[in-house]
Amino acid sequence: MTTRHQADDHDAGISPEVPSHHAAHSTAPWVTDSVLWHVYPLGFVGAAIRPDSPAERRCVRGLDALIPWLDYAAEIGCTGLLLGPIFQSETHGYDTLDFSHIDDRLGGDAAFDRLAEACSHKGLRLILDGVFNHVGRNHPAVKAALAEDSDSPWKNIVALKASDEDASQAGLQSPESRLPLFEGHDSLVELNHDSPKTVEYVAEVMKSWLDRGADGWRLDAAYAVDPEFWARTLPLVRTAHPDTWIFGEVIHGDYPAFVRDSTTDSVTQYELWKSIWSSISEGNFFELDWNLQRHNTFLDSFIPQTFIGNHDVTRIASRVGGQGAILALAVLMTVGGTPSVYYGDEIGMTGIKEDRLGGDDAIRPPFPDQPGALHINENAEKLSAFDAHRALIALRHRFPWLQQARTESEHLENRSYTYRSTSCDGHAWIVTQLNLDPSPYVTIHDAFGTQLYDSRQGAV
C-alpha cells in the first residue's frame, strides 16, 4: 500500500484547525506541467456494466490491467492518470454503494493499492473521480432515509423531500416518492448537502483515499451542488493534504465564481471543448476565437481543466475526422489549462454517444491486456494520431508556461485561424496556424519563426 504524506498534527491524532471556507490556497506545484491520461476503468477492463448476477460481478482483470499501460501513458507524455469511478457501485460507477471500498469488478482494495504503488514508482500522479452529489438507491444512507431510522449512523446524509400533507393523509405519498433524485434518474439519489454529517462523510472519504495513494480528485456533477458545500468540505481535506488538486465538473455558468465560492482548484472547460470541435466541424473559427477570449479571462483567476474528449461525449475523431482531431489536439496543447487526453483518442478511436440505455458503451470501450495488441505501427491512422499526441504533448512540456498562456488572434477567417500564445511575463510565445483547406492541417512556430510542428510532416 502506498501512503502519502500527511500533516504532523493529523498523524498524531490532533484535530487540526479548519481554515476559513473561502481562504485562498495555492494550486499544488506538481500540476504546473501536468497532462493527464483519462480512463474509464470499468470500460477499460471489460467489466459487466449492468450485471444481472453475482457471477457477472466477478473480476476478470481489474485495476491491475492498467499497470501495463502506465509506460504507454508516459510514452505519450502524460504525467498523471485520471480515473473514472472505481468505488463499489451497482452498474456504471456513478451509482455508488460504498465509497470505502473499490468495486469488486475492479479487483477490490488490494488492486487499488497495487495501481497506486505502480503510479508512484513511475512518477505518475493519480486522480480519482468523486461522485459526491448522489449515490445509488441501495446505498445505506438511502436505506436509512427510507426507513426513517433516527438511530442510524447514516441519518441525515440523505434527506427525504418534505411531504405533501394532503397526499400523505390520502396514502398517495410513500417515502420512495420523496427521495431527492438526481436529474430524474430513479437509481441516483442526491445526498443532503446541507447536513454537517455529509460534509464530514465526504471529507473523510476524500482524505482516506489520498492517504492511500491518490493525489487529487475530480468532483462529478459539482455543478449540481451548492458551492458552499464544497467550501465547507475541501478545506478539511486540504488541512491533511495541502498538495492535493481538486477540480469540479461544471458545464455551464460562471466558472470563476464557482471556483471562488467552492474553493476548488479548477473546473472542466466545456465551453472551450465545444468551440474547438464545432469550429472545425462547421468551418467557423470565429467561434473558437471568441471562446479563447473568454478563456483568457478565466485564466486571470484559475487554470481550467481542458479536454477534447471524455467519458461523456462523442469521440473527437467522430466529430471532425482524423486530421481534424489533430487540429483539435493542437489547440488543446497550445492554450492555457491543465489538459487531459481521453484513452483511445491518442490512436484516433471513434465512438458516438447516444441518448439511450447503454448509449455510453461505445465511448467507454475495453482495451487489450498489453499496448502491443493495439498494433499502432501497422495502422497508418492510429500511428498518425499517436505520433501527433507524442509530438504536441512534448511541445507543451518544452514550454511549461503554456499552462497559463494567453492567446491573441493574428489572423482570423472562417476556415483559417492564426493565434499567438504568450507567457504571462510576455517574454515567450508561439504561433499556431489552423487551416481547413485544402484539408485540415496545423503548423506551429516559435517566437523566432522556427517551425516546431507541421501536422503534414510531424514534429520538426
C-alpha positions as CSV (number, residue, x, y, z in Angstrom):
1,M,0.0,0.0,0.0
2,T,1.3,3.5,-0.9
3,T,0.9,6.0,1.8
4,R,1.1,9.7,1.1
5,H,2.4,12.4,3.5
6,Q,0.0,13.9,6.0
7,A,0.2,16.9,8.3
8,D,2.1,16.0,11.5
9,D,-0.8,17.0,13.8
10,H,-3.2,14.9,11.8
11,D,-0.8,11.9,12.2
12,A,-0.7,12.5,15.9
13,G,-4.5,12.3,16.1
14,I,-4.9,16.0,16.9
15,S,-7.8,17.7,15.2
16,P,-6.3,20.4,13.0
17,E,-7.7,23.9,12.9
18,V,-10.1,24.2,10.0
19,P,-9.3,27.1,7.7
20,S,-11.9,29.6,6.6
21,H,-14.3,28.4,3.9
22,H,-13.1,30.8,1.3
23,A,-9.5,31.1,2.3
24,A,-7.2,31.4,-0.7
25,H,-4.9,28.4,-1.4
26,S,-2.2,27.8,-3.9
27,T,-2.5,25.1,-6.5
28,A,-0.1,22.2,-6.0
29,P,3.2,22.8,-7.9
30,W,3.0,19.3,-9.5
31,V,0.0,20.4,-11.5
32,T,2.0,23.0,-13.5
33,D,3.3,20.7,-16.2
34,S,0.6,18.1,-15.9
35,V,-1.0,16.3,-18.9
36,L,-3.5,13.6,-17.7
37,W,-4.5,10.3,-19.4
38,H,-8.2,9.9,-18.6
39,V,-9.5,6.4,-18.4
40,Y,-13.0,5.0,-17.6
41,P,-11.8,1.8,-15.7
42,L,-15.0,-0.3,-15.8
43,G,-15.0,0.0,-19.6
44,F,-11.2,-0.3,-19.9
45,V,-11.1,-3.7,-18.2
46,G,-14.2,-5.0,-19.9
47,A,-16.3,-5.3,-16.7
48,A,-20.0,-6.0,-16.9
49,I,-21.6,-2.5,-16.7
50,R,-25.1,-3.8,-16.0
51,P,-24.5,-7.1,-14.2
52,D,-27.5,-9.4,-13.8
53,S,-26.0,-11.8,-11.3
54,P,-23.1,-12.1,-8.7
55,A,-21.3,-14.2,-11.3
56,E,-21.2,-11.2,-13.7
57,R,-19.6,-9.1,-11.0
58,R,-16.6,-11.4,-10.9
59,C,-13.3,-9.6,-11.5
60,V,-11.6,-10.8,-14.6
61,R,-8.9,-8.1,-15.0
62,G,-9.5,-5.3,-12.5
63,L,-7.3,-2.2,-11.9
64,D,-4.2,-4.4,-12.3
65,A,-5.0,-4.3,-16.0
66,L,-4.0,-0.6,-16.1
67,I,-0.4,-1.2,-14.8
68,P,1.0,-2.5,-18.1
69,W,-0.4,0.7,-19.7
70,L,1.4,3.2,-17.4
71,D,4.6,3.2,-19.6
72,Y,2.3,3.7,-22.6
73,A,0.7,6.8,-21.0
74,A,4.2,8.1,-20.1
75,E,5.4,7.5,-23.7
76,I,2.6,9.7,-25.0
77,G,3.8,12.4,-22.5
78,C,1.2,12.1,-19.8
79,T,2.2,12.8,-16.2
80,G,-0.9,11.5,-14.5
81,L,-3.7,9.1,-14.6
82,L,-7.3,10.5,-14.2
83,L,-9.6,7.6,-13.4
84,G,-13.4,7.4,-13.8
85,P,-15.4,6.0,-10.9
86,I,-13.8,3.0,-9.1
87,F,-15.8,2.6,-5.9
88,Q,-18.4,-0.2,-5.2
89,S,-21.4,0.5,-7.3
90,E,-24.4,-1.1,-8.8
91,T,-23.8,-0.5,-12.5
92,H,-21.8,2.2,-14.3
93,G,-19.9,3.5,-11.3
94,Y,-21.9,6.7,-10.7
95,D,-24.5,4.8,-8.5
96,T,-22.1,4.3,-5.6
97,L,-22.9,1.8,-2.8
98,D,-19.7,2.1,-0.7
99,F,-17.0,4.8,-1.0
100,S,-14.8,2.9,1.4
101,H,-14.1,0.0,-1.0
102,I,-13.1,-0.5,-4.6
103,D,-15.6,-2.2,-6.9
104,D,-15.3,-5.9,-6.8
105,R,-15.4,-5.9,-10.7
106,L,-12.2,-3.9,-10.5
107,G,-10.4,-6.2,-8.1
108,G,-11.2,-4.7,-4.7
109,D,-9.0,-2.6,-2.4
110,A,-5.8,-4.6,-3.0
111,A,-5.9,-3.9,-6.7
112,F,-6.0,-0.1,-6.0
113,D,-3.0,-0.4,-3.7
114,R,-1.0,-2.1,-6.5
115,L,-2.0,0.5,-9.0
116,A,-1.2,3.4,-6.7
117,E,2.2,1.9,-5.9
118,A,2.9,1.4,-9.6
119,C,1.9,5.0,-10.4
120,S,4.1,6.3,-7.6
121,H,7.0,4.2,-8.8
122,K,6.7,5.6,-12.3
123,G,6.2,9.2,-11.2
124,L,2.6,9.4,-12.4
125,R,0.0,11.3,-10.4
126,L,-3.3,9.5,-9.6
127,I,-6.6,11.5,-9.7
128,L,-9.9,9.8,-8.6
129,D,-13.5,10.5,-9.6
130,G,-15.6,11.5,-6.6
131,V,-19.3,11.1,-7.1
132,F,-20.5,13.1,-4.1
133,N,-23.6,14.7,-5.5
134,H,-25.6,11.5,-5.5
135,V,-25.4,7.8,-4.6
136,G,-27.0,4.5,-5.7
137,R,-30.5,3.7,-4.5
138,N,-29.2,0.8,-2.4
139,H,-26.6,3.0,-0.5
140,P,-27.0,2.6,3.3
141,A,-27.8,6.3,3.6
142,V,-30.7,5.9,1.2
143,K,-32.0,2.9,3.1
144,A,-31.8,4.8,6.4
145,A,-33.7,7.7,4.9
146,L,-36.5,5.4,3.6
147,A,-36.7,3.6,6.9
148,E,-36.8,7.0,8.7
149,D,-34.3,5.4,11.1
150,S,-33.4,8.1,13.7
151,D,-30.8,5.8,15.3
152,S,-28.9,5.1,12.0
153,P,-25.3,6.4,11.7
154,W,-26.4,7.4,8.2
155,K,-29.2,9.7,9.4
156,N,-29.4,13.0,7.5
157,I,-26.8,12.1,4.9
158,V,-29.8,11.6,2.6
159,A,-33.0,13.6,3.5
160,L,-36.4,12.9,2.1
161,K,-38.2,15.8,0.5
162,A,-40.8,17.5,2.6
163,S,-44.1,15.6,2.3
164,D,-47.3,17.0,1.0
165,E,-49.7,16.7,3.9
166,D,-52.8,16.1,1.9
167,A,-51.1,13.5,-0.3
168,S,-49.7,11.7,2.8
169,Q,-53.1,11.5,4.5
170,A,-54.5,10.1,1.4
171,G,-51.8,7.5,1.3
172,L,-50.5,8.7,-2.0
173,Q,-47.0,9.8,-1.0
174,S,-44.6,7.0,0.1
175,P,-41.1,7.6,1.4
176,E,-39.8,6.3,-2.0
177,S,-41.7,9.1,-3.8
178,R,-40.0,11.7,-1.6
179,L,-36.4,10.6,-2.5
180,P,-34.4,13.5,-4.0
181,L,-33.5,12.1,-7.4
182,F,-30.6,13.5,-9.5
183,E,-31.9,14.9,-12.8
184,G,-34.9,12.5,-12.7
185,H,-32.8,9.3,-12.6
186,D,-34.6,6.8,-10.4
187,S,-31.4,5.0,-9.5
188,L,-29.5,8.1,-8.4
189,V,-30.3,9.7,-5.1
190,E,-28.9,13.1,-4.1
191,L,-27.0,13.5,-0.8
192,N,-28.2,16.1,1.7
193,H,-25.5,18.7,1.3
194,D,-27.0,20.9,4.0
195,S,-26.0,18.4,6.7
196,P,-22.7,18.7,8.6
197,K,-22.7,14.9,8.6
198,T,-22.4,14.9,4.8
199,V,-19.6,17.4,5.0
200,E,-17.8,15.1,7.4
201,Y,-18.6,12.0,5.4
202,V,-17.3,13.3,2.1
203,A,-14.2,14.9,3.6
204,E,-13.3,11.6,5.3
205,V,-13.7,9.6,2.1
206,M,-11.5,12.1,0.2
207,K,-8.8,12.1,2.8
208,S,-8.8,8.3,3.2
209,W,-8.0,7.7,-0.5
210,L,-5.5,10.4,-0.5
211,D,-3.9,8.7,2.5
212,R,-3.9,5.5,0.5
213,G,-2.1,6.9,-2.6
214,A,-4.3,9.2,-4.7
215,D,-3.1,12.7,-5.5
216,G,-6.3,14.5,-6.4
217,W,-10.0,14.4,-7.1
218,R,-12.4,15.2,-9.9
219,L,-15.8,16.1,-8.4
220,D,-18.6,14.6,-10.5
221,A,-21.6,16.8,-11.1
222,A,-20.1,19.5,-8.9
223,Y,-22.4,21.9,-10.7
224,A,-25.4,20.3,-9.0
225,V,-24.2,21.1,-5.5
226,D,-24.3,24.4,-3.7
227,P,-20.7,25.7,-3.8
228,E,-20.9,26.4,-0.1
229,F,-20.9,22.6,0.5
230,W,-17.5,22.3,-1.2
231,A,-16.3,25.4,0.6
232,R,-17.1,23.6,3.9
233,T,-15.7,20.3,2.8
234,L,-12.5,20.9,0.8
235,P,-10.6,22.9,3.5
236,L,-10.9,19.8,5.8
237,V,-9.3,17.7,3.0
238,R,-6.5,20.3,2.4
239,T,-5.6,20.5,6.0
240,A,-4.4,16.9,5.8
241,H,-3.3,17.1,2.2
242,P,-2.3,20.6,1.2
243,D,-0.7,19.4,-2.1
244,T,-3.8,17.8,-3.5
245,W,-5.5,19.1,-6.6
246,I,-9.3,19.2,-6.8
247,F,-11.4,20.2,-9.8
248,G,-15.2,20.1,-10.4
249,E,-17.3,19.0,-13.3
250,V,-19.1,22.2,-14.3
251,I,-20.7,22.5,-17.7
252,H,-22.4,25.9,-17.9
253,G,-22.4,29.1,-15.8
254,D,-19.9,31.4,-14.2
255,Y,-16.7,29.3,-14.0
256,P,-14.6,31.8,-12.0
257,A,-17.4,32.4,-9.5
258,F,-17.8,28.7,-8.9
259,V,-14.1,28.2,-8.3
260,R,-14.0,31.1,-6.0
261,D,-17.1,30.1,-4.0
262,S,-16.4,26.4,-3.9
263,T,-12.6,26.7,-3.2
264,T,-11.9,24.1,-5.9
265,D,-8.7,24.5,-7.9
266,S,-10.4,24.3,-11.3
267,V,-13.4,23.3,-13.3
268,T,-13.9,21.4,-16.6
269,Q,-13.8,23.8,-19.5
270,Y,-16.8,22.7,-21.6
271,E,-17.1,26.0,-23.4
272,L,-13.7,25.5,-24.9
273,W,-14.3,21.9,-25.7
274,K,-17.5,22.7,-27.6
275,S,-15.9,25.6,-29.6
276,I,-12.9,23.5,-30.6
277,W,-14.8,20.7,-32.3
278,S,-17.6,22.9,-33.5
279,S,-15.3,25.5,-35.2
280,I,-13.5,22.7,-37.1
281,S,-16.7,20.8,-37.9
282,E,-18.6,23.9,-39.1
283,G,-15.8,25.8,-40.6
284,N,-16.2,28.8,-38.2
285,F,-13.1,29.7,-36.4
286,F,-14.8,32.9,-35.2
287,E,-16.5,30.7,-32.5
288,L,-13.1,29.4,-31.3
289,D,-11.6,32.9,-31.2
290,W,-14.5,34.3,-29.2
291,N,-14.1,31.4,-26.7
292,L,-10.4,31.8,-26.4
293,Q,-11.0,35.5,-25.5
294,R,-13.3,34.2,-22.7
295,H,-10.7,31.6,-21.8
296,N,-8.2,34.4,-21.2
297,T,-10.5,35.9,-18.6
298,F,-10.9,32.6,-16.8
299,L,-7.1,32.3,-16.7
300,D,-7.0,35.5,-14.7
301,S,-8.5,33.7,-11.7
302,F,-7.8,29.9,-12.2
303,I,-6.3,27.3,-14.5
304,P,-9.2,25.5,-16.3
305,Q,-9.1,21.7,-16.8
306,T,-9.2,21.4,-20.6
307,F,-10.0,18.5,-22.8
308,I,-11.3,17.5,-26.3
309,G,-12.7,14.1,-25.2
310,N,-14.0,12.4,-22.1
311,H,-16.3,9.6,-21.0
312,D,-19.5,11.6,-21.6
313,V,-19.1,12.9,-25.1
314,T,-18.8,11.7,-28.7
315,R,-15.2,11.0,-29.7
316,I,-13.3,13.9,-31.3
317,A,-12.4,11.8,-34.3
318,S,-16.1,11.0,-34.9
319,R,-16.9,14.7,-34.7
320,V,-14.2,16.1,-37.0
321,G,-12.3,13.2,-38.6
322,G,-8.7,12.1,-38.0
323,Q,-7.0,15.2,-39.4
324,G,-9.4,17.5,-37.7
325,A,-8.8,15.7,-34.4
326,I,-5.1,16.6,-34.8
327,L,-6.1,20.3,-35.1
328,A,-8.2,20.0,-32.0
329,L,-5.3,18.4,-30.2
330,A,-3.0,21.2,-31.3
331,V,-5.4,23.8,-29.8
332,L,-5.6,21.8,-26.5
333,M,-1.8,21.7,-26.2
334,T,-1.1,25.4,-27.1
335,V,-3.6,27.2,-24.9
336,G,-3.8,27.7,-21.2
337,G,-5.1,24.9,-19.0
338,T,-4.4,21.5,-17.4
339,P,-5.2,19.2,-20.3
340,S,-6.4,15.6,-20.3
341,V,-6.4,13.0,-23.1
342,Y,-9.2,10.5,-23.1
343,Y,-8.0,7.0,-23.6
344,G,-8.2,5.9,-27.2
345,D,-8.1,9.4,-28.6
346,E,-4.4,9.1,-28.9
347,I,-4.9,6.4,-31.6
348,G,-7.8,8.1,-33.3
349,M,-10.6,5.9,-31.9
350,T,-14.1,6.8,-32.9
351,G,-17.4,6.4,-31.0
352,I,-20.8,8.1,-30.8
353,K,-22.6,8.8,-27.6
354,E,-26.3,8.0,-27.8
355,D,-29.1,9.1,-25.6
356,R,-30.4,5.7,-24.5
357,L,-29.6,2.9,-22.0
358,G,-26.1,1.7,-22.9
359,G,-25.6,4.8,-25.1
360,D,-22.2,5.4,-23.4
361,D,-20.8,2.0,-24.1
362,A,-19.3,2.9,-27.5
363,I,-17.2,5.7,-25.9
364,R,-16.1,3.6,-22.9
365,P,-14.5,0.6,-24.7
366,P,-12.3,-2.2,-23.3
367,F,-8.6,-2.1,-24.0
368,P,-6.4,-5.2,-24.6
369,D,-4.0,-6.6,-22.0
370,Q,-0.9,-5.0,-23.5
371,P,-0.3,-1.9,-25.6
372,G,1.3,-4.0,-28.3
373,A,-2.1,-5.5,-29.1
374,L,-3.2,-2.2,-30.5
375,H,-0.8,-2.7,-33.5
376,I,-0.2,1.0,-33.8
377,N,2.7,0.7,-36.1
378,E,0.7,-1.4,-38.5
379,N,-2.1,1.1,-38.9
380,A,-1.5,4.5,-40.6
381,E,-4.4,6.3,-39.0
382,K,-3.5,5.0,-35.5
383,L,0.2,5.9,-36.0
384,S,-0.6,9.4,-37.2
385,A,-2.8,10.1,-34.2
386,F,-0.3,8.6,-31.8
387,D,2.7,10.5,-33.3
388,A,0.7,13.7,-33.1
389,H,0.0,13.2,-29.5
390,R,3.6,12.5,-28.6
391,A,4.8,15.5,-30.6
392,L,2.3,18.0,-29.3
393,I,2.5,16.9,-25.7
394,A,6.3,17.1,-25.9
395,L,5.9,20.6,-27.3
396,R,3.8,21.5,-24.3
397,H,6.3,20.1,-21.9
398,R,9.1,22.0,-23.7
399,F,7.1,25.3,-22.9
400,P,5.6,24.7,-19.5
401,W,4.5,28.4,-19.4
402,L,1.7,27.3,-21.8
403,Q,-0.4,26.2,-18.8
404,Q,-1.1,29.9,-18.1
405,A,-0.6,31.3,-21.6
406,R,-2.9,33.9,-23.0
407,T,-3.9,33.8,-26.7
408,E,-4.4,36.6,-29.2
409,S,-5.7,36.4,-32.7
410,E,-3.2,37.3,-35.5
411,H,-5.4,36.2,-38.5
412,L,-9.0,35.1,-38.5
413,E,-11.2,33.8,-41.2
414,N,-13.9,31.2,-41.2
415,R,-11.6,28.4,-42.3
416,S,-8.2,29.6,-41.2
417,Y,-7.1,31.0,-37.9
418,T,-3.7,32.1,-36.5
419,Y,-3.2,32.9,-32.9
420,R,-0.3,33.7,-30.6
421,S,0.1,32.0,-27.2
422,T,2.1,34.2,-24.9
423,S,3.7,33.6,-21.5
424,C,2.4,35.6,-18.5
425,D,5.6,37.7,-18.5
426,G,5.3,38.4,-22.2
427,H,8.9,37.1,-22.9
428,A,8.0,34.0,-24.8
429,W,5.4,33.0,-27.3
430,I,4.5,30.5,-30.0
431,V,2.2,30.9,-33.0
432,T,-0.3,28.3,-34.1
433,Q,-1.9,28.3,-37.6
434,L,-5.0,26.3,-38.2
435,N,-6.2,25.6,-41.7
436,L,-9.2,23.6,-43.0
437,D,-8.3,23.8,-46.7
438,P,-7.5,22.0,-48.9
439,S,-7.6,19.5,-45.9
440,P,-7.2,20.2,-42.2
441,Y,-3.6,20.9,-41.1
442,V,-1.8,22.8,-38.4
443,T,1.6,24.4,-38.1
444,I,3.3,25.9,-35.0
445,H,6.3,28.3,-34.9
446,D,8.3,29.8,-32.1
447,A,9.0,33.5,-31.5
448,F,11.9,33.4,-33.9
449,G,9.8,31.9,-36.7
450,T,11.3,28.4,-36.3
451,Q,8.9,25.7,-37.2
452,L,8.1,23.5,-34.3
453,Y,5.3,21.3,-35.7
454,D,3.6,20.7,-39.0
455,S,0.8,18.0,-39.0
456,R,1.7,17.2,-42.6
457,Q,5.2,16.3,-41.6
458,G,5.0,15.6,-37.8
459,A,7.4,17.1,-35.3
460,V,10.3,19.1,-36.8
